[in-house]
Amino acid sequence: MSATVALANLRMALTDLRSNALTGRAFIQTARAQQALFKALPPQFEEVWLGLVDRLESSALFSEESCSFSQTGLLDNLALVLDKAEAKLTASN
C-alpha cells in the first residue's frame, strides 16, 4: 500500500469515527496499521500520531468530554497531523 493510499484510509477512518460509522477500537486499529505512511514520513510523524492515538484510546475510559481528555480536541489534532503529513508527502514528490 502506498503512503498516499494509507493517508486516504486514515482520513476516511477519522471521518467515519466522527460520524459514529466506525468504533473507536476499529479506528485505533486502523490508525496503528499504516506502516507505509510511517515509513514515508520523518520519524516524528509516527511518534506524534501514535501519541495522539494512545491518548484517544485512553480517553475511551472517560466520558465524552471529561476534564482529563477532550475526544473532540484529540480528533482535531489527528486531523491536523494528517494535514501536515499530506503537505510533507506533496512536497516530497
Secondary structure, 3 states (H helix, E strand, C coil): CCHHHHHHHHHHHHHHHHCCCCCHHHHHHHHHCCHHHHHHCCHHHHHHHHHHHHHHHHHCCCCCECCCCEHHHHHHHHHHHHHHHHHHHHHHC
